Amino acid sequence: LTEPPALARSGAMRAAGLLLAWALLGAAASQQCQPAGPGGVLRFSDRHAEIRVPALHRVPSPLDPLYGLVRRCLDLIQQNPLPTELLRTALNDPSSVRTSQVVQYELGYVVCAAVALLFTVAVPVAGMCFCYCRSRRRCGGRLRAHRRSLGCRRRCLLTCLSFTSLVILVSVTCALVTSQRVKAQMEPGLGAVPSTLRTLRQHLANVPQGVQMVVDKFEVPRKQIISDLGGLSRSVGLSIHAQLKAVTYEALADLQDRAGDLQTSLHHLQIVHRTARALAAARAELEPALRERRRRVVALLDDPRCTSCASVLGRAQGLQLGADYGKVPSVEKVLKALAGLPRSDFAEMIRQGNGTFNSIPELAVERMAQLIQDLRGDLARTAEKVQSIADGFPLPDYTRPVSEALGKAERRSQPYLREAERFERYRWIAGTVLCSIILLIVACNVTGMALGAYGLSKREDPSDYECRGEAGAKFLLVGVGLAFLFSWLLILLVFATFLVGGNIQTLVCRNWVNQEIYKFIDTPGNLPPSMNLTRQLNLRRDSNLSSAYRECKSGAGLWEVLQLDSSYDLDEHLRTPQYTADFQKRLGDFTAALGDVRLLRSEGRQDLETFARSGVDEVDYGRFQEEMKNPVVQTSLPGLARNLEGLQKMQRNSTVAGRLAAEARALWHMQNSTVQSQEALVAKLGESVQFLSRLAPHLKERVRRTLATTASVEARLPLQAQQILRQELGCFTRKELRYFAQYLNWVGQTLREDVASCQPLATALDNGRVILCDRIAEPWNAFWFSLGCCTFFLIPSIIFAVRLTKHFRPIRNRLM
């Protein structure tokens, strides 16, 4: 016998399903952890921005071309580099400084001082001489005679005086703007010095509080880990259930199929046994009746009175029994072997196994409860260890000298800042007054030229007196007088501001930008012991201010600059294992039996083994099928009855016709009462035989596979559950360790770049350069440069104004 194709396909699919399930189980142990999503990144709020020093930058200005011109002029005046020898002597032994050294370095300024002195003396003397000449009526009088070239000379003088006045006006405007800018920047700039020093001291004083605030942020990973611990046990149980349910459900389904085979086979065997016996008994009862019926029908058809009966006679003679079910094999022995089966309730057994397997998540929660509690205790102890970072952080001991030095600098700077503010107030008042006088001079020049030119246009005869021309000449002379009177004050203010601003630019700012000041400070012996910044700032012995500035500017931590790396290794204190060892070990050592599931009890196994040994597969079901191919009666009773009914109609003899009708009714009665019931039994027998013949060839193999699979699943479920438990705990451990690592990395970065960063010190130095050089010195120098232009252009203004006054007065002698 061969297995039907549909059943073969079903068994092959079930076997393939079990193999796939076992393959998935084998891959479960090597399954990778899920990658961390955005929710796996911790967020720490920045609470230290308030202790940072905001960086200042040079702001572009429309006056930048003027600033650049002034810097080039100062570079031309002072071409000497930083006077290191002179400064070393001045700082260490001021009394030994020679004047010749100062003059040699300040040679450009000495030359400018000589020019200023000459101007201060020469212009007032020239003014007095002009006044003497005016009193003698020799300067600024009238023209003696009219010449043809006077018009051209007058226009030339007007143009020159106009251009000179325009230059003076532009220069005084620049002077006023830059003076106001110096005033606007001086007050906040001077105020920024103590405020920056206080901010730096506050930054250093806030280091312990900042460290504690950083340590307190351990609450962020702690809450996240506690939240993860709350769902760990159920997550592990669900993962075990999800990864093992395929093979478990396949095994339970296979077991349910075998239990169904047992029940159905027993049912069909009983049908076969009962039906075969019933068919044999029915055959014995049918045989004498059928023999008698054949005798009577044959005799009737053989009667000479029966017309055309010879054609049916052969069929009637073949009226005899067909199938003999007494010859088929007996299944009584098999039924005896299966007597009392099943002794176990397979449905309840499968329900219990399924329920036990489905309760794995709840079992995991129960058996991991103590682990979760212990891990929470480990977290509490880890928080104590993290607190040791704040308790053992030694930075305050090292920042105290720096803080004291900053406080001393703040106290010592106060008198100088007040003096600078007072000097700036006087400078602004003097500059504003003198700029106003220059504007008055320009106004006198413009008014004089306007009135004089108007008077010339109205005068018909050059020798005639014209009041408006005379007024114009007087305005020009007033401007000349003011220029003579205040020029020495102007040059004194220009030189004083030039000497201060120029030296700030060439001695301080220029060498600050090119780092020469830092090199001077770094050179041993340049500074007196009381000004040893390396010792006062507690820098490393192999370090200096330049390297400390560069390190601070790049974001280095104070412990790197203040020799903390040798006494306190921050990276060593922030190593993850020292905080997570207990947590990690507890998770690594945990084991729990979560896969003990009984799918098949011993009595159920014995039932299946008895079923396999019962001999169901040894019965010759082919004999049944061969016998069922034979009809109950060889000749069809309905066919023969219809033949007899047809012959009845052809008979002329009523007696023969009546006997044919009676025999036909007897055959129909036998068919309906006996043969049909036997045929129904044969059909029922055929269904059972077909099922048993399909099941029998593979019965032992299926039962063996089911028993082997069930035993294998029961044996491997605890091992696979343990592997999945280890995998899930490993993934959980790595996930939580990432939280620890994120926190510790953030702690290190925050302590270096924010809480314990020395970048504010470098920023303060850069801010000092921006304030002093870019915001104060540049407009300061532009102020004296603009005011100096005004002052020196007063000389040609005086000359042109004096010469022009003669052209606005009547001519003494008119030449024709």
KOLDRENTOR-160155 format. One record per residue (C-alpha): residue in one letter; x, y, z negated. Coordinates in steps of 0.001 Angstrom, whole numbers, plus 524288, in hexadecimal, padded with zeros to 5 digits. Layout:
N
aXYZ/...
END
This chain:
816
l800008000080000/t8048E80DE78027E/e801DA819ED7FA86/p7F7E98235B8004C/p7FE6682FE1805AA/a7F6D8839517FCCE/l7FAD8832137F082/a808D78313C7F51D/r8093983FDB7F765/s80364842817E9EF/g80D7083A0D7E329/a81892840277EAE3/m8140584DEA7E766/r8130984A527D916/a820BD844837D939/a826188508A7E03B/g81F768593A7D638/l825D6851FC7CB07/l83336852AF7D191/l831858614E7D3DB/a82D5F863447C5CA/w8397785C397C0E2/a841E3864507CA0A/l83BF6870AF7C463/l83E8386B917B6CD/g84CAD869447BA65/a84DCA8771A7BFA7/a8479187CFB7B382/a8541187BA07ABBE/s85BBA8837A7B5C9/q8514088DC27B825/q8567A89B8E7B79E/c851428A5C77AE5A/q8487B8B01D7B40F/p84FBB8BCA97B74C/a84D8B8C7F97AE07/g843A48D1C17B30A/p842568E0517AFF8/g83C408DC957A2F0/g849408D65679F13/v850448E38979ED0/l84FBE8EAB0791C9/r84D858F94F79138/f854AC9016878717/s8510790F9C78531/d85C02919A978560/r85B469212277892/h868A4927BB77900/a8672F931A7783EF/e865B493C93779FA/i873DA93B3A7754C/r879D693CA9782BE/v880BD948FC7874F/p87A2C94DD2793B8/a8840494FC779EA0/l8852395D637A47B/h888BB95FC27B2A2/r88D1096B387BA9D/v8813D971B07C0D8/p88316976B27CED3/s881C19856A7CFE4/p880E698F8C7DAE2/l88D0F995B57D4AE/d8956A989917D6F4/p89CE4990187E24C/l8A05499B517D922/y8A498991BA7CE95/g8AD3A98AAB7D85E/l8B36E997767DCD4/v8B68199B297CEB9/r8BC9F98DCD7CC05/r8C56398F2D7D7F7/c8C98099CAF7D379/l8CCC99978C7C5F5/d8D45898C237CBD2/l8DC1E996337D382/i8DE8699E7E7C761/q8E1F0992FE7BE82/q8E959988AF7C614/n8F079982D37BA71/p8EC6F975617B55C/l8E899972B07A74F/p8F38F9782679E88/t8F5CA96BF37966B/e9026F970BF7902D/l8FC8597DE678CA7/l8F03B977A37870B/r8F81496D8A77F5C/t900409785577957/a8F467980E8776A2/l8ED06975E876FE7/n8F83897060767E4/d9005E97C9C764FC/p8F96B98928768E7/s9044B991E5763B0/s90E2698C5376D5A/v9064E990067795C/r90E349995D781E3/t907CD9A4AC788CE/s90F799A1A479507/q908DA99446795CE/v8FB6A99A5E794E2/v8FEC49A4DD79EEB/q9048399AC17A821/y8F804992807A7AE/e8EEE999E647A7FA/l8F6A69A54F7B2AD/g8EAE69A6A07BB8D/y8E2E99AC7F7B0A8/v8EE369B59D7AD05/v8EE6A9BADF7BADE/c8DFBB9BCD07BA3B/a8E16D9C3947AD16/a8EB6A9CCDE7B30F/v8E2009D00B7BE1D/a8D72D9D25D7B443/l8E00C9DB167AC0E/l8E3FF9E2C77B808/f8D5C99E45F7BBC2/t8D2279E84B7ADE1/v8DC759F30D7ADDB/a8DC709F74C7BBF7/v8CDE59F9107BE35/p8CB3AA01AA7B244/v8D776A09BA7B56B/a8D2CCA0B2B7C34F/g8C5B2A0F557BE01/m8CBBBA19DF7B58A/c8D3B1A1EAE7C100/f8C75FA1F357C920/c8C08AA27177BE95/y8CBFDA308D7BE25/c8CBC3A32287CCBB/r8BD17A345B7CC7A/s8BEDFA3ECE7C256/r8C8B4A452A7CB74/r8BF24A43587D6BA/r8C8B8A3B347DE42/c8C1ACA2E027DE69/g8B410A2B4B7E2FF/g8B25CA391C7E858/r8AE51A3D877F5F3/l8B3ADA3B2E80357/r8BB52A46FA8081F/a8B7A8A462D81656/h8AE44A3EF981F37/r8B459A35BB828F2/r8AE60A2D2A83351/s8B353A20AB82C89/l8AC56A239881FC0/g8A017A1C1C823CB/c8A7CBA0FCE826B8/r8AF59A10BC81A08/r8A2AEA131B81270/r89C2DA07048183C/c8A83D9FEDF8155C/l8A85EA034180733/l899CCA009C805DA/t89B9B9F2D780B32/c8A7269EFDC8025D/l8A06A9F5177F630/s893F29ED997F9A8/f89B7C9E0F37FB73/t8A2F79E3287EEC0/s896659E6067E766/l890279D9B57ED1C/v89B9F9D15B7E8AE/i89AEB9D75D7DB35/l88C2F9D51E7DACB/v88D6E9C6BD7DE97/s8987E9C4BF7D4EA/v891629CB4B7C9A9/t885549C3397CCBA/c88D819B6B87CBED/a893889BBC87BF59/l886409BE317B942/v881229B0CA7BD86/t88D0D9A9727B8A1/s88D499B14E7AC08/q87F4D9ADAB7A967/r8824299F717ACC4/v88DA099F607A334/k884BA9A4DD798BD/a87A4499AC379BD0/q883FD98F6D79B32/m88C4B9942378FE4/e88231992E178513/p87D8D9850078858/g88B7C9812B78BC4/l890C3985A277EA5/g8852497F78777D2/a887AF9729677EE4/v894D49711777822/p88FDB96EE076A3A/s88396967FA76F03/t88BB495E6677706/l894CB95BFB76B98/r88903959AD762C5/t8832A9508376CE0/l88FC5948CA76D60/r8904A947EE75E96/q881FD943CF75E7C/h8851D93999768D0/l88FCE9340376053/a8878C934FA753F7/n87C4492E0A75AB3/v884719224875E57/p8806191A2075254/q8720491D8375430/g8734B91AB4762A1/v8799890D9776001/q86EA890A377568D/m8646090E4276065/v86ACD9058E76A88/v86B418FA2476108/d85CF48FC3275D9E/k859B48FA0D76BE9/f85BE68EB8776960/e84D628EBFA7667F/v84AF68EC3F7754A/p8510E8DEDC77864/r84C748D96C76B58/k83E278DC7276E67/q83FB58D6E977C12/i845DA8CA5377702/i83B7C8C8C876C74/s831268CAB3776E9/d8379D8C02E77F38/l838A08B72377380/g829FB8B85A7716D/g827528B1B277E63/l833338A8C977EF6/s82D6C89C3A7796E/r8211A89C97781A9/s828ED8A05278DA9/v831D38949178B8C/g8261188B9B789C5/l81F76890D0795F4/s82BF788F4979DC2/i82D838811A7995E/h81F4187E7779C8C/a820388851A7A9DA/q82C8B87DEC7ADEA/l8283C870707A91A/k819D7870A47AC78/a81BC286C147BA76/v8226685F377B6DA/t819DF85D407AADF/y80D3485F6A7B227/e811FA856947BD1F/a814F184BC97B358/l807B484D727ACBA/a800DE84D4D7B9EE/d8083B840EC7BDBD/l8049783AA47B0D8/q7F67783E837B2D7/d7F6C48384B7C060/r7FBE182B6D7BADB/a7F18382B757B043/g7E77C82DBC7BADB/d7ED388228F7C2D4/l7EBE2819A27B70A/q7DDB681D457B491/t7D9D981CB07C2E7/s7E103810027C58D/l7DA96809687B9F5/h7CD6580E257BED7/h7CFA48091D7CC9D/l7D5157FC0F7C7EF/q7C8C27F9D97C034/i7C0A57FD437CC3D/v7C88E7F3C27D492/h7C7147E8FB7CA8D/r7B8707EAE27C8C4/t7B5817ED147D70F/a7BD147E1387DBC8/r7B5FA7D88C7D21B/a7A8E17DE677D5D1/l7AB7F7DC7B7E443/a7AF817CE497E20C/a7A3217CB9F7DA43/a79AA17D2677E45C/r7A0D97CA677EF24/a79DA07BDD07E7F8/e78F7D7C2207E681/l78E7F7C69D7F4AB/e794557BA697FADF/p7889F7B0947F955/a77E987BAEA7FCFF/l7864F7BEBF80900/r7882B7B06280CE0/e779837ADCA80BBC/r776687BA0781354/r77FB97B61481E3C/r779837A87B81F10/r76BCF7ADF282076/v76F8C7B85482A66/v777307AE9E832AA/a76BBC7A4FF8324F/l762287AF9983658/l76A897B45A84164/d76CB57A670845F7/d75DFB7A440846E1/p759DC7A25B85529/r74E607AB528532F/c7576D7B68A85033/t758E57BE6685C9C/s766767C40C85FF1/c76BD57C0088526D/a777F37B94C857A4/s77F287C65F858AB/v77E4D7C8B4849FA/l780B37BAB3845F5/g78F6F7BBDC84611/r78F067C7BC83D43/a7860D7C0EF833B5/q78EFE7B52E8333A/g79A297BE5A82F0E/l792747C3128233E/q79BEE7BFCA81818/l7A3437C64E80CBF/g7AF537CED680F8F/a7B8677D3FA804C1/d7BBA77CAFF7F986/y7C0087D2EE7EDAF/g7C2A67C6D67E60E/k7CF747C5C77ED74/v7D4C97D36A7E99F/p7DF177D4727DEDA/s7DA427D6327D103/v7DDCF7E29F7C94A/e7D9A97DCBB7BC60/k7E7CD7DAF67B846/v7EA927E9517BAAA/l7DE8C7ED567B30F/k7E2D57E4E17A7BE/a7F0267EB997A7FC/l7E9757F8DE7A7C8/a7DFBB7F51E79D6C/g7DE997FF8B792EE/l7E55B80A1679B0D/p7E6F48151779973/r7E9B98143678B0F/s7EDDD8229B78A70/d7E66582EFE78DB4/f7EE6F83487798EC/a7E610840C179A1C/e7E85B8444578BD1/m7F6AB840E778D00/i7F84B849D6798CC/r7F0828549C79217/q7F933853DA7860B/g805AB853E178E2C/n800E585F81795EE/g7FCF08669A78976/t80A1A863F978313/f811638691578EF5/n808CD8753779002/s80B388784B7819E/i819E087A2C783FB/p818D888955783B1/e81206888F177669/l81BC487ECC7719C/a8270E8878F775E7/v8214D892FC76E4F/e8204388A777622E/r82DCA88478762E0/m834DD8911C76670/a82E898995E75BCB/q839FE897AF75279/l843B889AD575D48/i83CA98A7917604B/q83CD08AB4B751F1/d84B618A845750D5/l84E618B04075D0E/r8474B8BBE775747/g84FD78BA9374B55/d85BDF8BA4475419/l8573F8C6E675A69/a856488CD6074D1E/r864358C931749EC/t868AD8CE0175741/a862E38DB5B75429/e86B718DBA9747E3/k877618D8707501B/v874088E348759B2/q873058ECAB74E3C/s881498E9B674B5E/i884B98F144757CF/a87FE18FDD475188/d885658FA5F7442E/g8930F8F78174955/f8941C90213753C1/p8A054909DC74FA9/l89E95915AC7586D/p89B2491FA874DB5/d8A87D91DBD7476F/y8AF0E9211C75437/t8A62192C287585E/r8A7749337274B76/p8B47793A0B74F61/v8AEA293DDD75C72/s8A2A59436C755C8/e8AB3794B1A74C3A/a8B354950767577F/l8A6FE954B975E86/g8A1E495B4975235/k8AECE9626A75041/a8AE8E966E875E79/e8A0B696BD075CC2/r8A43F973B6750A6/r8B09B9796F75690/s8A9D597D2576330/q89F739857E75CB4/p8A7D9991EF75A91/y8AD6B991457684C/l89FFD98F6776E18/r89AD599B2D766B9/e8A6459A37C76B5E/a8A43A99EDD77950/e895DE9A25E77861/r899239AFE4772FD/f8A3599B25077D90/e899C79AE09787F7/r88F979B78B782AB/y8993B9C2DD78391/r89D8B9BE8C7911A/w88FA49BE15795ED/i88C939CBB879082/a898FA9D1A87962A/g897209CAD67A319/t888F49CF047A430/v88C519DD447A0EA/l897BB9DDE87AA5D/c8900B9D72E7B50C/s8856A9E1497B2E9/i88F839EC1D7B472/i894659E5DC7C10A/l886729E5747C5DC/l885619F3E97C24F/i891B29F6A87CA25/v88C1D9EF517D5C1/a87F749F6DA7D421/c886D7A03B97D414/n88E189FFBB7E06C/v881BB9FBC27E773/t87A43A07DA7E30C/g88590A10C17E699/m88709A0AF07F412/a87870A0BA67F673/l87728A19E57F228/g8838DA1DFC7F900/a87FC8A17C3805CA/y8723CA1DBF80500/g877F1A2B2D8021E/l88128A2A3A80DCC/s875B1A26F88169E/k86E58A334281209/r879D3A3CB181285/e87A69A449681F2D/d88769A4B4181CA6/p89271A4391815ED/s895F2A4FA680E1C/d88839A512E808B2/y8855AA4D0F7FAC2/e87BDAA41B07F989/c8771EA3DA47EC19/r874A3A2F587EF43/g88236A2D777F4ED/e887F9A340E7E8F9/a87FF1A2B287E017/g884E9A1F467E78D/a892EFA23A87E567/k89078A257A7D706/f88A90A17CC7D5D2/l896ADA12307DC2D/l89F4FA19A17D2B6/v8972FA14AE7C735/g89994A06BB7CBF1/v8A810A09CE7CD2B/g8A844A0F2C7BF6C/l8A186A034F7B9DB/a8AB0A9FA727C115/f8B6C3A01BC7BB85/l8B0BFA020E7ADFF/f8AD299F3927AC8D/s8B6C99ECB37B56C/w8C0659EA0A7AA60/l8B5949E3DF7A22A/l8B1C09DB717ADBB/i8BF8F9D6957AFFF/l8C1459D3C07A186/l8B4C39CB7B7A147/v8B8BD9C4A87ADE2/f8C63D9C1657A8C1/a8C1479BCCA79B71/t8B7329B3AE7A14D/f8C0C89AF9C7AC02/l8CB379AC037A206/v8C1C49A3C079A07/g8BA3799D7C7A532/g8C61699B697ADD0/n8CDB19944F7A34D/i8C1D698C0B79FE9/q8C0C39880F7AE36/t8CF3C985DE7B109/l8D3CE980FE7A3D3/v8C7FF9793D79F4C/c8BE26976197AA0A/r8C7A4972FF7B4F2/n8CF9B96A017AC4E/w8C3479642A7A67F/v8BE689602B7B3DE/n8CB4B959EF7B7F4/q8CCD39532E7AAA5/e8D97995A7A7A77E/i8D41095E7379A36/y8D1D7950397969A/k8DF9D94CD379AE4/f8E4E9957CC79274/i8DD209531F786AD/d8E139944FD78922/t8EFC59483C7897C/p8F5B19459977BF7/g8FB10951B477559/n8F2FB95BA477CD4/l8E92095D1E771C7/p8EC7595F7F7638D/p8E92D9549E759DD/s8DD4A95C0E75527/m8D7BF95B86762F3/n8DB0B94D4E765E8/l8CE519494976C82/t8D26C93B1176E19/r8D3AB939BE75F62/q8C7E99422A75C22/l8BF4293AB27659E/n8C4BF92DB4760F3/l8C8629298076EB4/r8D03791D4B7718E/r8DED691ED677070/d8E09891B6C77EB7/s8D5C5924D0782B0/n8D5179336C784E8/l8CAD293DBA78768/s8CB1593BDD7962C/s8C8FE92D4279595/a8BEF092EDB78AB9/y8B7C6938E57930D/r8B7D292FD979EDE/e8B33E92440796BB/c8A87092C2D79070/k8A43C931B579D84/s8A346923F07A320/g89A3F91FD3797DB/a8A3EC918D478EFA/g8A002915FC7810B/l8A58091D0A77552/w8ABC59108877054/e8B4389102577CA4/v8B89F91E2477AFC/l8B97791DE776C18/q8C1369112976AAB/l8B55190922766FC/d8B7E48FE087707C/s8C2978F861767F8/s8BABA8F89575B55/y8ACFD8F60676064/d8AAC68EE1B76CB7/l89D118F1BF770E4/d89C618E73C77B60/e89FED8DCE177157/h895308E1977683F/l88B608E1397736F/r88E038D352777E1/t881108CC53779C6/p884B18BEF4773DD/q887128C43976633/y878FD8C8DF76599/t872778BD9A76CB1/a87A1F8B1987682E/d8700F8AD1375E11/f864A88B02E766FA/q86ADF8A8E77724B/k86F0E89D2876A25/r861A389B627642C/l85B5289B1F7718A/g865CD89205776B5/d864568883A76B96/f855908878076BB8/t84F0A87AD676FEE/a840D98766976F4C/a8397086A51773DA/l82F4686FE677D12/g82D708651478731/d828E68593577F48/v81CDF8558D78737/r81712847AE7872D/l810CD845687945D/l80E738369E792FA/r80CFB82EFD78656/s81175820C7784FA/e803D481AC778668/g801B98226D792F7/r80ED781DD179810/q80B1280FB6794CA/d7FE1E8117479BFE/l80518815F87A84C/e80F2B80B0E7A75C/t80448800EA7A5A4/f7FD58806DB7B14F/a8099C805837B981/r80B777F72A7B539/s7FD277F34B7B68B/g7FEC97EDE57C440/v7F6047F7917CB13/d800417F8427D5B5/e800D27E9677D6F0/v7F2A97E7757DB0F/d7F11F7E4157E993/y7E7DB7EEDD7ED70/g7E9B17EAF07FBA6/r7E1837DED27F93F/f7D6777E78F7F4B0/q7D7B37F01B8008A/e7D8407E476809D3/e7CC267DE908039C/m7C4DC7EB558040F/k7C6CA7EBB4812AB/n7BD137E02681370/p7AE837E3598126A/v7A5F87DD498080B/v79EC97D5AE812D0/q7A55F7D27B81FB5/t7994C7D58B827C9/s792887E28F825BF/l785917DFE781F3F/p77F547EC8D82413/g7838D7E97283208/l77E3E7DBCB83175/a771817E0C182B78/r76FB47EAA783668/n772337DFD38406C/l767967D77883A42/e75E3A7E2F783A53/g761057E4CE848BE/l75E577D67A84BB0/q751767D75A84438/k74C267E0DE84DFE/m74FA47D8048593D/q7489B7CBDF853DF/r73BAB7C70785952/n73A0C7BD4A84E52/s734C97C478842A0/t739BB7BA1A83940/v747A07BBA583E05/a746207CA5483DFA/g741897CA0F82FEA/r74C9E7C15682BAC/l756887CA6683274/a750BD7D62082B72/a751A07CF0F81E66/e75FCE7CB4D8207C/a7632D7D9408244C/r75D0B7DE62817B7/a764927D43880FC8/l7717C7D8AF815DE/w76E507E6FC812F2/h76B0E7E35E80506/m778047DC1E8036F/q77F527E79680912/n778F27F19E80068/s778907E9C37F3EE/t785697E26E7F40C/v78EFD7E6257FED5/q78E037F4BB7FCF0/s791227F3BA7EE5C/q79CEE7EB4C7F17F/e7A17D7F51E7FBB6/a7A06E7FFF77F18C/l7A8D47F7DD7E85B/v7B29E7F5C07F354/a7B35C8047B7F5B5/k7B581806E47E735/l7BFC87FC597E6F2/g7C66B802787F2B9/e7C7DD80F957EBEA/s7CE368097B7E00A/v7D6F6800A67E812/q7DB3480C327F060/f7DF04814207E444/l7E633808CB7DE01/s7ED368052E7EA7D/r7F1DD8134F7EBFC/l7F657814547DDDA/a7FC48806DA7DBDA/p808A8807C07E442/h80D97814077DD03/l808108118F7CFAB/k8144F80CD97C8DF/e81CD1817607CF28/r81383822407CB43/v811E581D777BD7A/r8209781BE27BC49/r822F0829967C196/t8189282F647B8B9/l81E49828C57ACB8/a82C0B82CC67B099/t8280283ACF7B383/t8207483C047A6DF/a82BB58369E79F07/s8356483F5F7A61A/v82D1784B757A3FE/e82B47848457959D/a839F28464179442/r83E3E8521879C20/l8345285C127978F/p83B4E85E8878A85/l8486B85FCB79179/q84322868BD79BE9/a83BD6870B8791C5/q848758722678A1C/q84FC68767479658/i84556880727999E/l8459C8851178B79/r85458886EC78C51/q852EC88DE77994B/e848428970C79474/l84F9E89A09787F9/g85BE889C5D79004/c854BD8A5E2798D7/f84ECD8AC8378D07/t85C2B8AD7F7869A/r862428B3A7792A3/k856FC8BD28793C7/e858058C17278593/l866DA8C23E7866B/r8650A8CBB5791AC/y85D288D45078873/f8683B8D3E377E8A/a8722C8D6CE78940/q86A118E21C78E8A/y869168E80578107/l877848E65C77DBC/n87BA48EBC378B05/w872B68F753788D4/v8787E8F93D77B3E/g886468F94C780D2/q882C4902A078BC6/t87B5390BC5782BD/l885FE90C107786D/r8903F90ED6782C6/e889339186D78B7D/d87F7F91EE578263/v8809291D3F773B1/a88F6691B8D772A4/s8933F921F277F67/c89D5C92C9F78016/q89810931A278D03/p891DA93D68785FB/l89FB0941D778243/a8A3FF941D679080/t897319485479464/a89978952E678A2F/l8A6F3955C178FC6/d8A1629567279D7B/n8967995F427989C/g8A0879682279241/r8A79F9699379F29/v89AE096C557A65C/i896B09768B79C67/l8A3D797D5E79B28/c8A89797CB37A921/d89CB797B787B1E9/r89274983127AA70/i89A6E98D8B7A358/a8A80898F287A946/e8A39898F717B775/p8999599A8B7B606/w8A2DB9A15B7AC51/n8ADC59A18C7B656/a8A4469A57A7C10A/f8A0439B0FA7B849/w8ADD19B6DA7B6EC/f8B0CD9B40E7C51F/s8A4A19BB587C98F/l8A6E49C65E7BFD6/g8B5189C73F7C43D/c8B0CA9C8A27D253/c8A7FD9D3D97CE26/t8B3059DA3A7C697/f8BD2B9D9977D16D/f8B39A9DE0A7DBC7/l8B1259EA4D7D3A8/i8BE4C9EF927D881/p8BA749F01F7E6E7/s8AD189F4BD7E293/i8B346A00487DB8F/i8BBCEA03957E73D/f8B0DBA02EA7F127/a8A752A0A6F7E866/v8B0EAA158B7E5CB/r8B43AA17057F423/l8A5F5A166A7F80C/t8A1B5A216A7EEEE/k8A8DAA2B687F76C/h8A05EA27BE802FE/f893EBA2A797FB79/r897CFA38B47F7E0/p89834A44FB800A1/i8A45EA46EF80909/r8AC10A5336805B1/n8B080A57078135F/r8A8FAA534081F5F/l8B148A50D382B57/m8AAE8A526483870/
END
